[in-house]
Amino acid sequence: MTADRARPNPNATPKKEAVTEEEIAAEQERQSSLRVLRKVAPYLWPADMPWVRKRVVWAMLALIVSKLVIVATPQFYRGAVDALAGEGVPMFALGAISLTVVYGIARMMGVGFQQLRDAIFARVAQRALRMLALETFNHIHRLSMRYHMTRKTGGLSRIIERGVKGVDFLLRFLLFSIGPLILELLLIGIILTVQFDASYMLVVAVTIALYVWFTFAVTEWRVKLRRQMNDQDTDANQKAIDSLLNYETVKYFGAEQREAFRYDGAMEKYEEAAIKTNYSLAFLNFGQAVIITAGLIAVMVMAAIGVQNGELTVGEFVMINAYMIQITVPLNFLGTVYREIRQSLVDMGQMFDLLEQPSEVTDKPDAVELKVTGGQVELDNVQFAYNEDRQILNGVSLVAEPGEMIAIVGSTGSGKSTIGRLLFRFYDVQGGSVRIDGQDVRDVTQNSLHRQIGVVPQDTVLFNDTIGYNIAYGRDGATQAEIEAAAQAAQIHDFIKSLPEGYDTSVGERGLKLSGGEKQRVGIARTLLKDPPILLLDEATSALDSETEHEIQDALRQAGQGRTVITIAHRLSTIAEADRIIVLEKGVVVEQGAHDDLLTKNGRYAQLWYRQQNEE
């Protein structure tokens, strides 16, 4: 029995040593780096673009030729020195002057083939950068509103910027620094072993091994410092962009000093991280110099002894020195290149993480074009929640008939604006359906859906361009006559014409040079130019004063002619003429009907109406 108990269990799982967090992080980083390289490779060797592959091959050939020439160049230098000293066997039966000329030509050829390599590869690299940048840009636009509401624009722009720069650096230095350096070291090692003694090769190999070990070890430490510096840079940039985007708010609250203090606090942390990075760079450079100089001295002492013993010529002594210097030049950049490649992989990893971010709302594989025959909009028992713990819509059902104007009203948080977002399919419903002319919006393409719906939001945001450009944004390719017709319908044409530059007047960033009413009219004109059969007015006048609101209402009434109009309203006086009013409360339709009928019922709508009347 005792023997049986002592017998090991063959099915038992062997105990594993505890894995540290650093080892886990290192493995994750390694996997991330491999993933990045796998993702970049198709841009350098695309199956559908033979010209790219040809350029890569020619660039590699130019690289190999340049390294062969560069490695051979010190041989001509040695021949010239030996010819002048009257030692050794003349190379190719050439004298000192001829060998000096050949040496100069070889140096020029080495540089020439390097530049040829860069010229051939330039189009490949720039095409890869352009395609990656475009893919990232398009993907960001495909991401859901939920994602954009939780991300910070400044941080997002920095991720893209650093990611694209990282690709550029990786292509240039991984292909044209690390690879060529390894090839050059191998060729020089072979020459030292064949022409001299294996001891020279051993000293060079040990020197390079120590140099690489020291460089990589210190650079690993520096990468962490650099990452902290980048984080602080992103934070400072985000604070600056936030403050500038909210310029008016900063002024309203006299918070310039407060914003400056926040920004300076972020820059102070960046300063500390940058100083540590600079200190570590000084340590790295000094350590590299010590190792490489020690190796150079050892090899040169060995060569000097060989010359004294008559085993080597002066030319060979000079040639060994030339090879050692030739090795030190690219090695001096190894730390920088390694660090930048590591950082590039991190930056690119963040960009590819962004590219792998799934789109919450996507077209079905069999999605068809939306065909609007009348413009009926129907919500059938719609259920929706932004978060699991907070339900917004609880079985909302309503129908807007073709050409009908319906208004959706209710207290704050009742789900009014959510209906508009579901109609435009910024989000998908979690229960029920949203249909246009009987077609579920989830079964049609998003592009065709967006073409059929025009939106005038509460706060029209304009591009930092001209008034004409912002109106023309409603339909690509619109003529000037069509732009002006839309402006007339939105009752802003006369105002634009009164400006010195007319339609070429700049509106400023986010339209800050225009008043609220002018911006809204430009937004209405933009939507009218789009000419959609369905019009969504999302509290389009709630931010305006009463007089401007009445003027905008006239423009909106004209805009709604012949269209299905859904108005999400805060001020009930603006929707009294609606064909039907839907009253929402806590995500449920509690009343619906015409204005007069709802007042007669003396229910929730009447409470909201009389309260607003008293406030006004």
C-alpha positions as CSV (number, residue, x, y, z in Angstrom):
1,M,0.0,0.0,0.0
2,T,2.8,2.4,0.9
3,A,4.6,1.6,-2.3
4,D,1.4,2.2,-4.3
5,R,1.0,5.6,-2.6
6,A,4.5,6.5,-3.4
7,R,4.2,5.7,-7.1
8,P,3.9,8.9,-9.1
9,N,0.7,9.6,-11.0
10,P,1.4,9.6,-14.7
11,N,-1.7,11.7,-15.4
12,A,-0.7,14.4,-12.9
13,T,0.0,17.8,-14.5
14,P,3.6,18.8,-13.9
15,K,4.1,21.9,-11.8
16,K,5.1,24.9,-13.7
17,E,7.4,27.6,-12.4
18,A,5.6,30.9,-11.7
19,V,5.7,33.3,-14.6
20,T,6.5,36.9,-13.7
21,E,4.5,39.8,-15.0
22,E,7.5,41.1,-16.9
23,E,7.9,37.7,-18.7
24,I,4.2,37.8,-19.7
25,A,4.5,41.4,-20.9
26,A,7.7,40.5,-22.9
27,E,5.9,37.6,-24.5
28,Q,2.9,39.7,-25.3
29,E,5.2,42.4,-26.8
30,R,7.0,39.7,-28.9
31,Q,3.7,38.4,-30.2
32,S,2.6,41.9,-31.0
33,S,5.8,42.6,-32.9
34,L,5.4,39.5,-34.9
35,R,1.8,40.4,-35.7
36,V,2.9,43.9,-36.8
37,L,5.5,42.4,-39.2
38,R,3.0,40.0,-40.6
39,K,0.6,42.8,-41.3
40,V,3.2,45.1,-42.9
41,A,4.6,42.3,-45.1
42,P,1.7,42.2,-47.6
43,Y,2.2,45.9,-48.4
44,L,5.8,45.2,-49.4
45,W,5.0,42.0,-51.4
46,P,1.4,42.4,-52.7
47,A,0.2,39.5,-54.9
48,D,-1.9,41.9,-57.1
49,M,0.9,44.4,-57.8
50,P,3.8,42.8,-59.7
51,W,5.6,46.2,-60.1
52,V,5.9,46.5,-56.4
53,R,7.6,43.1,-56.2
54,K,10.0,44.0,-59.0
55,R,11.0,47.2,-57.3
56,V,11.7,45.3,-54.0
57,V,13.9,42.8,-55.9
58,W,15.8,45.5,-57.7
59,A,16.3,47.4,-54.5
60,M,17.6,44.3,-52.8
61,L,20.0,43.7,-55.7
62,A,21.3,47.3,-55.5
63,L,21.7,46.8,-51.7
64,I,23.8,43.7,-52.2
65,V,26.0,45.3,-54.9
66,S,26.6,48.4,-52.7
67,K,27.7,46.2,-49.8
68,L,30.0,44.2,-52.0
69,V,31.6,47.3,-53.3
70,I,31.9,48.9,-49.9
71,V,33.6,45.8,-48.4
72,A,36.0,45.6,-51.3
73,T,37.0,49.3,-51.2
74,P,39.6,49.0,-48.3
75,Q,41.4,46.4,-50.5
76,F,42.3,49.1,-53.0
77,Y,43.3,51.4,-50.2
78,R,45.7,48.7,-48.9
79,G,47.1,48.2,-52.5
80,A,47.8,51.9,-52.8
81,V,49.6,52.1,-49.5
82,D,51.7,49.0,-50.2
83,A,52.6,50.4,-53.6
84,L,53.8,53.7,-52.0
85,A,55.7,51.8,-49.3
86,G,57.2,49.3,-51.9
87,E,55.7,46.3,-50.1
88,G,53.5,43.5,-51.1
89,V,52.4,42.4,-54.6
90,P,50.9,45.1,-56.9
91,M,47.1,44.7,-57.3
92,F,46.1,44.2,-60.9
93,A,49.5,45.5,-62.0
94,L,48.4,49.0,-61.0
95,G,50.5,51.7,-59.4
96,A,49.7,53.8,-56.4
97,I,48.1,56.6,-58.3
98,S,45.9,54.2,-60.3
99,L,44.9,52.3,-57.2
100,T,44.0,55.6,-55.5
101,V,41.8,56.5,-58.4
102,V,40.1,53.0,-58.3
103,Y,39.7,53.5,-54.5
104,G,37.9,56.8,-55.1
105,I,35.7,55.3,-57.8
106,A,34.8,52.3,-55.6
107,R,33.7,54.7,-52.8
108,M,31.5,56.6,-55.3
109,M,30.0,53.4,-56.6
110,G,29.2,52.2,-53.0
111,V,27.3,55.5,-52.3
112,G,25.8,55.5,-55.8
113,F,24.3,52.0,-55.4
114,Q,23.0,52.9,-52.0
115,Q,21.2,56.0,-53.4
116,L,19.9,53.9,-56.3
117,R,18.5,51.4,-53.8
118,D,16.7,54.2,-52.0
119,A,15.3,55.7,-55.2
120,I,14.0,52.3,-56.4
121,F,12.4,51.5,-53.0
122,A,10.9,55.0,-52.4
123,R,7.7,54.4,-54.4
124,V,7.2,51.1,-52.6
125,A,7.5,52.7,-49.2
126,Q,5.4,55.7,-50.0
127,R,2.7,53.5,-51.5
128,A,2.6,51.4,-48.4
129,L,2.4,54.4,-46.1
130,R,-0.4,55.9,-48.2
131,M,-2.4,52.7,-48.3
132,L,-2.0,52.2,-44.5
133,A,-3.0,55.7,-43.8
134,L,-6.0,55.5,-46.0
135,E,-7.1,52.2,-44.6
136,T,-6.8,53.6,-41.1
137,F,-8.7,56.8,-42.0
138,N,-11.5,54.8,-43.6
139,H,-11.7,52.4,-40.7
140,I,-12.1,55.2,-38.2
141,H,-15.1,56.5,-40.2
142,R,-16.6,53.0,-40.1
143,L,-16.4,52.7,-36.3
144,S,-19.5,53.2,-34.4
145,M,-20.6,56.4,-32.7
146,R,-20.2,54.6,-29.3
147,Y,-16.5,54.2,-30.1
148,H,-16.0,57.8,-31.1
149,M,-17.9,59.0,-28.0
150,T,-15.5,57.2,-25.7
151,R,-12.3,58.1,-27.6
152,K,-10.3,61.3,-27.5
153,T,-9.7,62.9,-30.9
154,G,-6.3,64.3,-29.9
155,G,-5.1,60.9,-28.7
156,L,-6.5,59.2,-31.8
157,S,-4.8,61.5,-34.2
158,R,-1.5,60.9,-32.4
159,I,-1.9,57.1,-32.7
160,I,-2.4,57.4,-36.4
161,E,0.4,59.9,-36.9
162,R,2.9,57.8,-34.9
163,G,1.8,54.6,-36.5
164,V,2.3,55.8,-40.0
165,K,5.7,57.3,-39.1
166,G,6.6,53.9,-37.5
167,V,5.9,52.1,-40.7
168,D,8.1,54.5,-42.6
169,F,10.9,54.1,-40.1
170,L,10.5,50.3,-40.0
171,L,10.7,50.0,-43.8
172,R,13.8,52.2,-44.1
173,F,15.8,51.0,-41.2
174,L,14.8,47.3,-40.8
175,L,15.4,46.7,-44.5
176,F,18.3,49.1,-45.1
177,S,20.1,49.2,-41.8
178,I,19.8,46.0,-39.8
179,G,19.9,43.7,-42.8
180,P,22.8,45.4,-44.6
181,L,24.7,45.7,-41.3
182,I,24.5,42.0,-40.7
183,L,25.6,41.3,-44.4
184,E,28.5,43.7,-44.1
185,L,29.7,42.2,-40.8
186,L,29.6,38.7,-42.3
187,L,31.6,39.8,-45.3
188,I,34.2,41.6,-43.2
189,G,34.5,38.6,-40.9
190,I,35.1,36.3,-43.8
191,I,37.8,38.6,-45.2
192,L,39.6,38.9,-41.8
193,T,39.6,35.1,-41.4
194,V,40.8,34.3,-44.9
195,Q,43.4,37.1,-45.3
196,F,44.7,37.2,-41.8
197,D,44.1,35.0,-38.8
198,A,41.0,33.7,-37.0
199,S,42.1,35.6,-33.9
200,Y,41.3,38.9,-35.6
201,M,37.8,37.5,-36.4
202,L,37.5,36.3,-32.8
203,V,38.3,39.8,-31.3
204,V,35.9,41.5,-33.7
205,A,33.2,39.0,-33.0
206,V,33.6,39.4,-29.2
207,T,33.6,43.2,-29.6
208,I,30.4,43.1,-31.7
209,A,28.7,40.6,-29.3
210,L,29.5,42.8,-26.2
211,Y,28.4,45.9,-28.2
212,V,25.1,44.4,-29.2
213,W,24.4,43.0,-25.8
214,F,25.1,46.3,-24.1
215,T,23.1,48.3,-26.7
216,F,20.1,46.0,-26.5
217,A,20.1,45.9,-22.7
218,V,20.3,49.6,-22.3
219,T,17.9,50.3,-25.1
220,E,15.3,48.0,-23.4
221,W,15.5,50.2,-20.4
222,R,15.3,53.3,-22.6
223,V,12.2,52.0,-24.5
224,K,10.3,52.0,-21.2
225,L,11.4,55.6,-20.5
226,R,10.5,56.5,-24.1
227,R,7.1,55.0,-23.7
228,Q,6.5,57.0,-20.6
229,M,7.6,60.1,-22.5
230,N,5.2,59.3,-25.3
231,D,2.3,58.8,-22.9
232,Q,3.0,62.2,-21.4
233,D,3.3,63.8,-24.8
234,T,-0.1,62.3,-25.8
235,D,-1.7,63.5,-22.6
236,A,-0.3,67.1,-23.1
237,N,-1.5,67.1,-26.7
238,Q,-4.9,65.9,-25.7
239,K,-5.2,68.7,-23.1
240,A,-4.1,71.3,-25.6
241,I,-6.6,70.1,-28.3
242,D,-9.5,69.9,-25.7
243,S,-8.8,73.4,-24.6
244,L,-8.6,74.8,-28.1
245,L,-11.8,73.0,-29.2
246,N,-13.6,74.5,-26.2
247,Y,-12.1,77.9,-26.7
248,E,-15.5,79.7,-26.0
249,T,-16.1,77.7,-22.8
250,V,-12.6,78.5,-21.5
251,K,-13.4,82.2,-22.1
252,Y,-16.8,82.1,-20.6
253,F,-15.4,80.8,-17.3
254,G,-12.2,82.9,-17.4
255,A,-10.3,79.6,-17.2
256,E,-7.2,80.5,-19.3
257,Q,-4.9,80.2,-16.3
258,R,-6.6,77.0,-15.2
259,E,-6.1,75.5,-18.7
260,A,-2.5,76.8,-18.8
261,F,-1.9,75.1,-15.4
262,R,-3.3,71.8,-16.6
263,Y,-1.3,72.0,-19.8
264,D,1.9,73.0,-17.9
265,G,1.3,70.1,-15.4
266,A,1.2,67.6,-18.3
267,M,4.3,69.2,-19.9
268,E,6.2,69.1,-16.6
269,K,5.7,65.3,-16.5
270,Y,6.8,65.2,-20.1
271,E,9.9,67.2,-19.3
272,E,10.9,64.8,-16.5
273,A,10.5,61.8,-18.8
274,A,12.4,63.5,-21.6
275,I,15.3,64.4,-19.2
276,K,15.5,60.7,-18.1
277,T,15.5,59.7,-21.7
278,N,18.4,62.1,-22.5
279,Y,20.4,60.9,-19.5
280,S,20.0,57.3,-20.6
281,L,21.1,58.2,-24.2
282,A,24.3,59.8,-22.8
283,F,25.0,56.6,-20.8
284,L,24.3,54.4,-23.9
285,N,26.6,56.5,-26.2
286,F,29.5,56.5,-23.7
287,G,29.2,52.7,-23.1
288,Q,29.2,52.0,-26.8
289,A,32.3,54.2,-27.3
290,V,34.2,52.3,-24.6
291,I,33.4,48.9,-26.0
292,I,34.0,49.7,-29.7
293,T,37.2,51.6,-28.9
294,A,38.6,48.7,-26.8
295,G,37.9,46.4,-29.7
296,L,39.6,48.7,-32.2
297,I,42.7,49.1,-30.0
298,A,43.0,45.3,-29.5
299,V,42.8,44.6,-33.2
300,M,45.2,47.5,-34.1
301,V,47.7,46.3,-31.5
302,M,47.6,42.8,-33.0
303,A,48.1,44.3,-36.5
304,A,50.9,46.5,-35.3
305,I,52.7,43.5,-33.8
306,G,52.2,41.7,-37.1
307,V,53.9,44.5,-39.0
308,Q,56.8,44.6,-36.6
309,N,57.3,40.9,-37.0
310,G,57.2,41.2,-40.8
311,E,54.0,39.1,-41.0
312,L,51.9,42.1,-42.3
313,T,52.5,45.0,-44.6
314,V,51.8,48.6,-43.7
315,G,49.0,48.5,-46.3
316,E,47.3,45.6,-44.5
317,F,47.7,47.4,-41.2
318,V,45.9,50.4,-42.7
319,M,43.3,48.1,-44.3
320,I,42.4,46.5,-41.0
321,N,42.0,50.0,-39.5
322,A,39.7,50.9,-42.4
323,Y,37.6,47.8,-41.8
324,M,37.3,48.5,-38.1
325,I,36.2,52.1,-38.7
326,Q,33.8,50.7,-41.4
327,I,32.3,48.5,-38.7
328,T,32.0,51.2,-36.1
329,V,30.1,53.7,-38.3
330,P,26.9,51.5,-38.7
331,L,27.3,50.1,-35.2
332,N,27.1,53.6,-33.7
333,F,23.6,53.9,-35.0
334,L,22.6,50.4,-33.8
335,G,21.2,51.6,-30.5
336,T,19.1,54.4,-32.2
337,V,17.9,52.0,-34.9
338,Y,17.0,49.3,-32.4
339,R,15.2,51.7,-30.1
340,E,13.3,53.3,-33.0
341,I,12.4,49.9,-34.4
342,R,11.1,48.8,-31.0
343,Q,9.2,52.1,-30.6
344,S,7.9,51.8,-34.2
345,L,6.6,48.3,-33.5
346,V,4.8,49.7,-30.4
347,D,3.4,52.6,-32.3
348,M,2.3,50.4,-35.2
349,G,0.9,47.9,-32.8
350,Q,-1.4,50.7,-31.5
351,M,-2.4,51.6,-35.0
352,F,-3.1,48.0,-35.9
353,D,-5.1,47.6,-32.7
354,L,-7.2,50.5,-34.0
355,L,-7.6,48.8,-37.4
356,E,-8.7,45.6,-35.6
357,Q,-11.3,47.4,-33.6
358,P,-14.5,45.9,-34.8
359,S,-17.3,48.0,-36.3
360,E,-20.3,47.7,-34.1
361,V,-22.7,48.5,-37.0
362,T,-21.8,46.6,-40.3
363,D,-23.6,45.8,-43.5
364,K,-24.9,42.2,-43.9
365,P,-23.2,40.2,-46.6
366,D,-26.4,40.2,-48.5
367,A,-27.4,43.8,-47.8
368,V,-29.3,45.5,-50.6
369,E,-29.8,49.1,-51.6
370,L,-32.6,50.9,-49.8
371,K,-35.5,51.8,-52.2
372,V,-37.7,54.6,-50.9
373,T,-41.0,54.6,-52.7
374,G,-43.0,56.8,-50.3
375,G,-40.9,57.4,-47.2
376,Q,-42.9,55.6,-44.5
377,V,-40.9,55.2,-41.3
378,E,-41.9,52.6,-38.7
379,L,-40.6,51.7,-35.3
380,D,-42.0,48.3,-34.3
381,N,-41.6,47.4,-30.5
382,V,-38.1,48.9,-30.4
383,Q,-35.9,48.0,-27.4
384,F,-32.6,49.7,-26.9
385,A,-30.0,50.5,-24.2
386,Y,-26.6,52.1,-24.4
387,N,-25.5,50.2,-21.3
388,E,-27.0,47.0,-19.9
389,D,-27.9,48.7,-16.6
390,R,-29.8,51.5,-18.2
391,Q,-32.7,50.8,-20.7
392,I,-33.5,53.8,-22.9
393,L,-36.4,52.5,-25.1
394,N,-38.9,50.0,-23.9
395,G,-41.0,48.7,-26.7
396,V,-41.5,51.9,-28.7
397,S,-43.9,51.6,-31.7
398,L,-44.8,54.5,-34.0
399,V,-45.4,55.1,-37.7
400,A,-44.7,58.2,-39.8
401,E,-46.6,58.0,-43.1
402,P,-45.2,59.3,-46.4
403,G,-45.3,63.1,-46.4
404,E,-46.4,63.3,-42.8
405,M,-44.7,65.5,-40.2
406,I,-44.6,63.8,-36.8
407,A,-43.0,65.3,-33.6
408,I,-41.4,63.3,-30.8
409,V,-41.4,65.1,-27.4
410,G,-40.7,64.2,-23.8
411,S,-38.6,65.1,-20.9
412,T,-34.8,64.9,-20.8
413,G,-33.6,61.3,-21.0
414,S,-36.9,59.9,-22.4
415,G,-35.2,58.6,-25.5
416,K,-36.1,61.2,-28.1
417,S,-32.6,61.7,-29.7
418,T,-32.0,57.9,-29.5
419,I,-34.8,57.3,-32.0
420,G,-33.0,59.6,-34.5
421,R,-29.7,57.7,-34.0
422,L,-31.4,54.4,-34.5
423,L,-33.1,55.6,-37.6
424,F,-29.8,56.7,-39.1
425,R,-28.3,53.4,-37.8
426,F,-25.6,54.8,-35.6
427,Y,-26.6,51.9,-33.4
428,D,-28.6,48.7,-34.0
429,V,-31.8,48.0,-32.0
430,Q,-31.6,45.2,-29.5
431,G,-35.2,44.3,-29.9
432,G,-37.9,45.0,-32.5
433,S,-37.1,46.7,-35.7
434,V,-36.8,50.0,-37.6
435,R,-38.3,49.9,-41.1
436,I,-38.4,52.4,-44.0
437,D,-41.1,51.5,-46.6
438,G,-41.2,48.0,-45.1
439,Q,-37.4,47.5,-45.3
440,D,-35.5,46.8,-42.1
441,V,-32.6,49.2,-41.9
442,R,-30.4,46.3,-40.8
443,D,-31.0,44.6,-44.2
444,V,-29.9,47.5,-46.4
445,T,-26.5,49.1,-47.0
446,Q,-25.6,51.9,-44.7
447,N,-24.6,54.2,-47.6
448,S,-28.0,53.8,-49.3
449,L,-29.7,54.4,-45.9
450,H,-27.7,57.6,-45.2
451,R,-28.5,58.9,-48.7
452,Q,-32.2,58.8,-48.1
453,I,-32.2,60.6,-44.7
454,G,-31.3,64.3,-44.2
455,V,-30.5,65.5,-40.6
456,V,-30.5,69.0,-39.2
457,P,-28.9,68.6,-35.7
458,Q,-29.3,70.9,-32.7
459,D,-25.8,72.2,-33.2
460,T,-24.7,72.3,-36.8
461,V,-20.9,71.9,-37.0
462,L,-19.2,73.3,-40.1
463,F,-15.9,72.6,-41.7
464,N,-13.2,75.2,-41.5
465,D,-13.7,76.2,-45.1
466,T,-16.0,78.5,-47.1
467,I,-19.8,78.9,-46.8
468,G,-20.1,77.5,-50.4
469,Y,-18.0,74.4,-49.5
470,N,-20.1,73.7,-46.5
471,I,-23.4,73.9,-48.4
472,A,-22.0,71.9,-51.3
473,Y,-21.1,69.2,-48.8
474,G,-24.7,68.1,-49.0
475,R,-24.2,66.6,-52.4
476,D,-20.9,65.8,-54.1
477,G,-20.7,67.5,-57.5
478,A,-23.4,70.1,-57.0
479,T,-23.3,73.1,-59.3
480,Q,-23.1,76.7,-58.1
481,A,-26.7,77.3,-59.2
482,E,-27.9,74.3,-57.1
483,I,-25.9,75.6,-54.1
484,E,-27.5,79.0,-54.4
485,A,-31.0,77.5,-54.9
486,A,-30.6,75.5,-51.6
487,A,-29.4,78.7,-49.8
488,Q,-32.4,80.6,-51.1
489,A,-34.7,77.8,-49.8
490,A,-32.9,78.0,-46.4
491,Q,-33.4,81.8,-46.5
492,I,-29.7,82.6,-46.2
493,H,-28.8,83.5,-49.8
494,D,-29.3,87.2,-49.3
495,F,-27.1,87.2,-46.2
496,I,-24.3,85.4,-48.0
497,K,-24.5,87.8,-51.0
498,S,-24.2,90.7,-48.6
499,L,-20.8,89.5,-47.4
500,P,-17.7,90.9,-49.2
501,E,-16.5,87.5,-50.3
502,G,-20.0,86.0,-50.8
503,Y,-20.0,82.2,-51.0
504,D,-16.2,82.2,-50.6
505,T,-16.4,83.6,-47.1
506,S,-14.5,81.4,-44.6
507,V,-16.6,80.2,-41.6
508,G,-13.7,79.5,-39.3
509,E,-13.1,76.4,-37.2
510,R,-16.4,74.7,-36.4
511,G,-18.2,77.7,-38.0
512,L,-17.3,80.1,-35.1
513,K,-17.4,83.1,-37.5
514,L,-21.1,82.7,-38.0
515,S,-24.0,83.2,-35.5
516,G,-26.1,80.3,-34.3
517,G,-28.9,81.1,-36.6
518,E,-26.6,81.5,-39.6
519,K,-24.9,78.2,-38.9
520,Q,-28.3,76.5,-38.7
521,R,-29.4,78.0,-42.0
522,V,-26.2,76.7,-43.6
523,G,-27.0,73.3,-42.2
524,I,-30.5,73.4,-43.5
525,A,-29.2,74.5,-47.0
526,R,-26.8,71.6,-46.9
527,T,-29.5,69.2,-46.1
528,L,-31.9,70.6,-48.8
529,L,-29.1,70.2,-51.4
530,K,-28.9,66.6,-50.4
531,D,-32.7,66.4,-51.3
532,P,-33.6,63.4,-49.1
533,P,-37.1,61.9,-49.0
534,I,-36.9,61.7,-45.1
535,L,-36.0,64.6,-43.0
536,L,-34.9,64.3,-39.3
537,L,-34.9,67.5,-37.3
538,D,-33.1,66.8,-34.0
539,E,-34.0,69.7,-31.8
540,A,-32.8,71.9,-34.7
541,T,-33.9,75.2,-33.0
542,S,-33.6,74.6,-29.3
543,A,-30.3,76.4,-29.0
544,L,-31.6,79.6,-30.8
545,D,-33.4,82.7,-29.5
546,S,-37.1,83.0,-30.1
547,E,-36.9,85.5,-33.0
548,T,-34.2,83.5,-34.8
549,E,-36.2,80.3,-34.1
550,H,-39.3,81.6,-35.8
551,E,-37.2,82.6,-38.9
552,I,-35.6,79.1,-39.0
553,Q,-39.0,77.5,-38.6
554,D,-40.1,79.1,-41.8
555,A,-37.1,77.6,-43.6
556,L,-37.7,74.2,-42.0
557,R,-41.4,74.3,-43.1
558,Q,-40.3,74.9,-46.7
559,A,-37.7,72.2,-46.3
560,G,-40.3,69.7,-45.2
561,Q,-42.6,70.1,-48.2
562,G,-43.2,66.7,-49.9
563,R,-41.0,64.9,-47.4
564,T,-41.6,62.7,-44.4
565,V,-40.5,64.8,-41.4
566,I,-39.6,63.5,-38.0
567,T,-39.0,66.4,-35.5
568,I,-37.4,65.8,-32.2
569,A,-38.4,68.8,-30.2
570,H,-37.7,70.5,-26.9
571,R,-39.8,73.6,-27.4
572,L,-43.3,72.5,-27.9
573,S,-44.4,75.7,-29.6
574,T,-42.3,74.7,-32.6
575,I,-44.3,71.5,-33.3
576,A,-47.9,72.6,-32.6
577,E,-48.6,72.3,-36.3
578,A,-47.3,68.7,-36.6
579,D,-49.7,66.1,-38.1
580,R,-49.1,63.9,-35.1
581,I,-47.2,64.3,-31.8
582,I,-45.6,61.3,-30.0
583,V,-45.0,61.8,-26.3
584,L,-42.2,59.7,-24.8
585,E,-41.7,59.1,-21.1
586,K,-39.0,56.8,-19.8
587,G,-38.7,55.1,-23.1
588,V,-42.4,54.4,-23.5
589,V,-45.0,56.1,-25.8
590,V,-47.5,57.4,-23.3
591,E,-49.5,59.6,-25.7
592,Q,-49.9,60.4,-29.4
593,G,-52.2,62.6,-31.4
594,A,-52.6,66.1,-32.8
595,H,-51.8,69.2,-30.6
596,D,-55.4,70.2,-29.8
597,D,-56.4,66.6,-29.1
598,L,-53.5,66.1,-26.7
599,L,-54.4,69.3,-24.8
600,T,-58.0,68.2,-24.5
601,K,-56.8,64.9,-22.9
602,N,-55.1,67.0,-20.2
603,G,-52.4,64.3,-19.9
604,R,-48.6,64.3,-20.0
605,Y,-48.3,66.5,-23.1
606,A,-50.7,69.1,-21.6
607,Q,-48.5,69.2,-18.5
608,L,-45.4,69.9,-20.6
609,W,-47.2,72.4,-22.7
610,Y,-48.6,74.5,-19.9
611,R,-45.3,74.4,-18.0
612,Q,-43.4,75.8,-20.9
613,Q,-46.1,78.4,-21.5
614,N,-45.7,79.6,-17.9
615,E,-41.9,79.6,-18.2
616,E,-42.1,81.7,-21.4
